[in-house]
Amino acid sequence: MASRREFLLSGLAAAITAAGASGFPAALFAAAPVTLPQFMALSMRLTEAGDLDTGIGEKFLGGFLASGQGAGLARLTAGGSEPDLESAIIAAWYSGIYDTGRGKSVAGFEHALLWKALTFTKPPTDCGGEMGYWSQPPVG
């Protein structure tokens, strides 16, 4: 007989599997006019960044699809222009924040492009080194 804890954990695992890794239902992606590789290529072109995280991209794509932006994404991947949507995609990658269709969510704050642009600082979630590392001048 399964314990209450095992029962709850197996239910949670089933819910996560049903929703997909991104937290969006798999059906949302199956009916999408844009694939994840297309969205990643579009994102790399717009941000001029070649090392974007695919897991975060999947969350962003799910959010844009859930908020009704599928047709605009399709136009963008076909070479069209959607200035507001282009700005929203760039903002998502730089901030790590995206619209889920039900409100804002954070996809990866510490991996946001903002931290690459601000070379003089780091995400507040990152440790800079051993205790007291800040008391010594930087090397190099």
C-alpha positions in Angstrom: 0.0 0.0 0.0 1.4 3.4 -1.0 1.9 6.0 1.7 0.1 9.4 1.5 3.4 11.0 0.5 4.0 8.6 -2.3 0.4 9.1 -3.5 0.7 12.9 -3.5 4.1 12.8 -5.2 2.9 10.5 -8.0 -0.1 12.8 -8.5 2.1 15.8 -8.8 4.4 14.0 -11.2 1.4 13.0 -13.4 0.2 16.6 -13.4 3.6 18.0 -14.4 3.8 15.3 -17.2 0.3 16.2 -18.4 1.1 19.9 -18.5 4.5 19.5 -20.1 7.9 20.7 -18.9 7.1 24.3 -19.7 3.9 24.2 -17.6 1.7 24.6 -20.7 -0.4 21.8 -22.1 1.2 19.8 -24.9 -1.9 20.5 -27.1 -1.0 24.2 -27.1 2.3 23.3 -28.8 0.8 20.7 -31.1 -1.6 23.2 -32.6 1.0 26.0 -32.8 1.8 27.7 -36.1 5.4 28.1 -34.9 7.8 25.3 -33.7 10.3 25.7 -30.8 13.3 25.7 -33.3 11.6 28.4 -35.3 11.0 30.5 -32.2 14.6 30.0 -31.0 15.9 31.1 -34.5 13.6 34.2 -34.4 14.7 35.0 -30.8 18.4 34.7 -31.7 17.9 37.0 -34.7 16.0 39.6 -32.6 18.4 39.5 -29.6 21.6 38.9 -31.5 22.4 36.3 -28.9 23.6 32.9 -30.0 23.4 31.0 -26.7 19.8 31.2 -25.7 18.4 28.5 -23.4 15.9 26.2 -25.1 14.1 25.4 -21.9 13.5 29.1 -21.2 12.6 29.5 -24.9 9.9 26.8 -24.6 8.3 28.7 -21.6 8.4 32.0 -23.6 6.9 30.3 -26.7 4.2 28.7 -24.5 3.4 32.1 -23.0 3.2 33.9 -26.4 0.9 31.1 -27.7 -1.3 31.1 -24.6 -1.7 34.9 -24.9 -2.9 34.6 -28.5 0.3 35.6 -30.3 0.6 32.5 -32.5 -0.4 34.3 -35.7 2.0 37.1 -35.1 4.8 34.7 -34.4 4.0 32.9 -37.7 4.2 36.2 -39.5 7.6 37.0 -37.9 9.1 33.7 -38.7 7.9 34.1 -42.3 9.9 37.4 -42.5 7.1 39.8 -41.7 7.1 42.7 -39.2 5.3 42.9 -35.9 7.1 45.7 -33.9 5.2 45.2 -30.7 5.6 41.5 -30.7 9.3 41.8 -31.6 9.8 44.1 -28.6 7.9 41.7 -26.3 10.2 38.8 -27.4 13.3 40.9 -26.8 11.9 42.1 -23.4 11.2 38.6 -22.3 14.7 37.4 -23.1 16.3 40.4 -21.4 14.1 40.3 -18.3 13.2 36.7 -17.9 9.6 37.7 -17.4 6.8 36.6 -19.8 3.0 36.6 -20.0 1.4 33.2 -19.4 -2.0 34.2 -20.8 -3.1 34.3 -17.1 -0.6 36.8 -15.8 3.2 37.4 -15.6 5.7 34.7 -14.7 9.4 34.4 -14.4 11.2 31.9 -16.7 14.8 32.3 -15.6 15.7 35.5 -13.9 19.3 34.5 -13.3 19.7 33.6 -17.0 18.1 36.8 -18.4 20.2 38.5 -21.1 20.2 41.6 -18.8 23.0 40.1 -16.8 25.2 39.7 -19.9 24.6 43.3 -20.9 25.4 44.6 -17.4 28.9 43.3 -17.1 29.6 45.2 -13.9 27.2 43.2 -11.8 25.6 39.8 -11.4 22.2 38.4 -10.6 21.5 38.8 -6.9 20.9 35.0 -6.8 24.5 34.2 -7.7 27.3 34.0 -5.2 30.4 35.9 -6.2 32.9 33.6 -4.4 34.0 32.6 -1.0 33.0 34.6 2.2 34.4 38.1 1.9 35.4 37.8 -1.8 34.2 41.4 -2.3 36.9 42.8 0.1 39.7 42.1 -2.4 40.1 43.9 -5.8 39.2 41.8 -8.8 41.9 39.8 -10.5 42.8 40.8 -14.0 
